[in-house]
């Protein structure tokens, strides 16, 4: 199979997936992995994930409890 038709088919499938995701026609449990795959493809195979900060978690409505740790001296 020639590469151009394969690439065109892949692009079409990505467009269909993007339309389904954007329209809300995909269940949340299925949407997240699909979005991660698209993000990974858009980033050349790498997924750039940043760790959430306490401020970000609070903004999302997640309660954050910060606990001070003690260093054992011995």
C-alpha positions in Angstrom: 0.0 0.0 0.0 1.4 3.4 -0.9 2.2 5.8 1.9 0.0 8.7 0.7 -3.3 6.8 0.9 -2.3 5.5 4.4 -1.5 9.0 5.6 -4.7 10.3 4.2 -6.7 7.5 5.9 -4.9 8.2 9.2 -5.7 12.0 8.9 -9.3 11.2 8.2 -9.6 8.9 11.2 -8.0 11.6 13.4 -10.5 14.2 12.0 -13.4 11.8 12.7 -12.1 11.2 16.3 -11.6 14.9 16.8 -15.2 15.7 15.7 -16.6 13.0 17.9 -14.6 14.2 20.9 -15.5 17.8 20.3 -19.2 17.2 19.9 -19.4 15.3 23.2 -20.4 12.1 21.5 -17.8 10.1 23.3 -18.0 8.9 26.9 -15.6 10.5 29.3 -13.9 7.2 30.1 -13.2 6.8 26.3 -12.4 10.5 25.6 -9.4 10.9 27.9 -7.3 8.1 26.3 -8.2 9.3 22.9 -7.2 12.9 23.7 -4.0 11.7 25.2 -3.2 9.8 22.0 -3.9 12.9 19.9 -1.8 15.0 22.1 1.1 12.5 21.9 0.8 12.5 18.1 0.7 16.3 18.0 3.9 16.4 20.1 5.8 14.0 17.9 5.2 11.0 20.1 6.0 12.7 23.4 3.4 13.7 26.0 4.4 16.8 27.9 2.8 16.3 31.3 3.3 18.8 34.2 2.8 17.9 37.8 -0.2 19.6 39.3 0.6 22.2 41.9 -1.6 22.7 45.0 -2.9 25.9 43.5 -4.0 24.1 40.3 -5.7 21.4 42.4 -7.5 24.0 44.4 -8.6 25.7 41.2 -10.1 22.4 40.1 -12.1 22.1 43.3 -9.8 19.5 44.9 -9.2 20.0 48.6 -5.5 20.2 49.3 -4.0 19.5 52.8 -0.4 20.3 53.2 1.4 18.4 55.9 4.8 19.4 57.1 7.3 16.6 57.4 9.9 16.2 60.0 13.4 15.1 59.3 14.7 12.4 61.7 18.0 13.3 63.2 20.0 10.4 64.5 
